[in-house]
Amino acid sequence: MFDARLRPLIDPPLNALARRLSGSGITPNMVTALGFLIGLMAAFALVIEQYYAAATLIILSRLADGMDGAIARHAAPRSRHPNAKTQESDLGGYYDIVADFLFYSGMVLAFAVGRPEHALMAAFLIFCFVGTGSSFLAYAIVAAKRGDNHDKQGKKSFYYLTGITEGSETIGVLLAFCIFPAYFAPIAAVFGALCLITTFGRVLQATRDFG
């Protein structure tokens, strides 16, 4: 819901840093891997209930997640083959989306490991994440087959379908878990419900667009 509104604030500093890094030998896939590694550290911090450390690591991980795409947009092709840049971007987009979904579900799992009394609500939230993720990716697959694309959320490797619960909202909820760990259950319940609404809305949009 807020991703498109935040792009004008996030993109300029990321693009400025990406221009400096694009010729340094640092590749987008390296940054994706770094962001995922930091995410694993955040998960460990959640397991041992070091919530402020986890919050800091979550922010750093998501900054890396934004940086890999910015570097990809400024990187020169490594090969003279005309499809080299496209192929690298496609693989990078694949790595990025896999790392993102593992990160989001992994944070919820790590919290449940640290506080098993919240395991049931954590399972519910992961179930809701599966709904938003599957409706998002399934739409992107069909949109790509039809040749549809847009840059509303920034230039992407795939069609980016909007919804109530997107990346910005999910990051905000993860940080809320860290700041208010005792309120994990009500926060997860409300956000899970919003995820289900998002999933239902995407199914309706797919029915309209593809039916």
C-alpha positions in Angstrom: 0.0 0.0 0.0 2.8 2.4 0.8 5.6 1.0 -1.5 4.7 3.2 -4.4 4.5 6.3 -2.2 7.9 5.6 -0.6 9.7 5.0 -3.9 10.4 8.7 -4.5 12.0 9.0 -1.1 14.0 5.7 -1.2 15.2 5.6 -4.8 17.4 8.8 -5.0 19.8 7.9 -2.1 19.9 4.2 -3.3 20.6 5.2 -6.8 23.3 7.7 -5.8 25.1 4.9 -3.8 24.5 2.4 -6.6 26.3 4.7 -9.1 29.4 4.7 -6.8 29.3 0.9 -6.3 28.4 -0.2 -9.8 32.0 0.0 -11.1 33.6 -1.4 -8.0 33.1 -5.1 -8.8 30.3 -5.5 -6.4 27.4 -7.2 -8.2 23.7 -7.1 -7.4 23.8 -10.8 -6.5 26.5 -10.2 -4.0 24.4 -7.6 -2.3 21.4 -9.9 -2.4 23.5 -12.6 -0.6 24.7 -10.1 1.9 21.1 -9.0 2.7 20.1 -12.6 3.1 23.1 -13.2 5.5 22.1 -10.2 7.6 18.6 -11.6 7.6 19.9 -14.9 9.1 21.7 -12.9 11.8 18.4 -11.1 12.5 16.6 -14.4 12.8 19.2 -15.6 15.3 18.8 -12.4 17.3 15.1 -13.1 17.5 15.6 -16.6 18.6 17.7 -15.4 21.6 15.3 -12.6 22.2 17.7 -9.8 21.4 15.0 -7.7 19.8 16.7 -4.3 19.4 19.6 -6.0 17.7 17.1 -7.9 15.5 15.4 -4.7 14.5 18.7 -3.1 13.5 19.6 -6.1 11.4 16.2 -6.2 9.8 16.6 -2.6 8.7 20.1 -3.3 7.3 18.9 -6.4 5.5 16.1 -4.5 3.8 18.5 -1.7 2.8 20.6 -4.3 1.1 17.5 -5.7 -0.5 16.8 -2.2 -2.0 20.4 -1.7 -3.0 20.8 -4.9 -5.2 18.1 -3.6 -7.6 19.6 -0.1 -7.7 23.1 -1.6 -8.5 21.5 -3.8 -11.2 20.0 -0.8 -12.9 23.4 0.9 -13.1 25.6 -2.1 -13.8 27.1 -2.5 -17.3 26.7 -5.9 -19.0 29.6 -8.2 -18.3 29.4 -9.7 -21.8 29.1 -8.3 -25.3 26.3 -10.7 -25.8 23.2 -8.6 -26.4 21.2 -10.5 -23.9 23.8 -10.5 -21.1 22.3 -7.7 -19.1 18.8 -9.2 -19.4 20.0 -12.6 -18.4 21.8 -11.3 -15.3 18.8 -9.2 -14.3 16.5 -12.2 -14.7 18.7 -14.4 -12.5 19.1 -11.5 -10.0 15.3 -11.0 -9.9 14.9 -14.7 -9.2 17.5 -14.7 -6.4 15.9 -11.5 -4.9 12.3 -12.8 -4.7 13.4 -16.2 -3.2 15.5 -14.4 -0.6 12.6 -12.0 0.2 10.1 -14.7 0.9 12.5 -16.8 2.9 13.4 -13.6 4.9 9.8 -12.6 5.7 8.6 -16.1 6.8 11.9 -16.8 8.5 11.5 -13.8 10.8 8.2 -15.0 12.0 9.5 -18.5 12.5 12.5 -17.2 14.4 10.2 -15.2 16.7 8.1 -18.4 17.4 11.3 -20.4 18.2 12.3 -17.8 20.7 8.7 -17.6 22.2 7.0 -21.0 21.5 3.8 -19.7 23.2 3.2 -17.7 20.0 3.8 -20.6 17.7 0.1 -21.0 16.6 -0.3 -17.3 15.7 3.1 -17.5 13.9 1.9 -20.4 11.9 -1.3 -18.4 11.0 0.8 -15.5 9.9 3.1 -17.6 7.7 -0.1 -19.2 6.2 -1.3 -15.7 5.3 2.2 -14.9 3.8 1.7 -17.9 1.6 -1.5 -16.4 0.4 -0.1 -13.0 -0.5 3.1 -14.5 -2.0 1.3 -17.1 -4.2 -1.3 -14.6 -5.4 1.5 -12.1 -6.1 3.7 -14.5 -8.0 0.9 -16.3 -9.9 -0.3 -13.0 -11.2 3.2 -12.0 -12.3 3.6 -15.3 -14.2 0.4 -14.8 -16.2 1.2 -11.0 -16.7 4.6 -11.9 -18.1 3.0 -14.5 -20.4 0.7 -11.7 -21.7 3.5 -9.2 -22.0 2.3 -6.9 -19.3 4.6 -4.8 -17.1 4.8 -1.5 -15.3 7.3 0.5 -13.2 4.9 1.9 -10.5 6.9 0.2 -7.7 10.2 1.0 -9.4 11.7 -1.0 -12.3 11.3 -4.7 -11.5 12.1 -8.1 -13.1 8.4 -9.0 -13.1 5.0 -7.5 -12.9 4.5 -6.0 -9.4 0.9 -6.3 -8.3 0.0 -3.9 -5.5 -2.1 -4.6 -2.3 -2.8 -3.6 1.2 0.1 -5.5 2.6 3.3 -5.0 0.6 7.0 -4.9 1.6 6.9 -1.6 3.5 4.0 -2.8 5.7 5.6 -6.2 6.3 8.9 -4.6 7.4 6.9 -2.3 9.7 5.2 -5.2 11.3 8.5 -7.1 11.8 9.9 -4.0 13.5 6.7 -3.8 15.6 7.3 -7.4 16.8 10.8 -6.4 17.9 9.7 -3.2 19.7 6.6 -4.8 21.3 7.3 -8.5 21.5 4.6 -9.0 24.2 2.0 -8.0 21.6 3.1 -10.4 18.9 -0.3 -12.2 18.9 -2.6 -9.2 18.3 -0.3 -7.6 15.8 0.1 -10.9 13.9 -3.7 -11.4 14.0 -4.5 -8.0 12.5 -1.7 -8.1 9.9 -2.6 -11.7 8.9 -6.2 -10.6 8.4 -5.0 -7.7 6.1 -2.9 -10.3 4.2 -5.9 -12.4 3.6 -7.8 -9.3 2.4 -4.9 -8.6 0.0 -4.9 -12.1 -1.3 -8.7 -12.0 -1.9 -8.3 -8.6 -3.7 -5.6 -10.0 -5.9 -7.7 -13.0 -6.8 -10.5 -10.7 -7.8 -8.2 -8.5 -9.9 -6.8 -11.6 -11.6 -10.4 -12.7 -12.4 -11.1 -9.3 -13.9 -7.8 -8.9 -15.8 -7.4 -12.5 -17.0 -11.1 -13.7 -17.2 
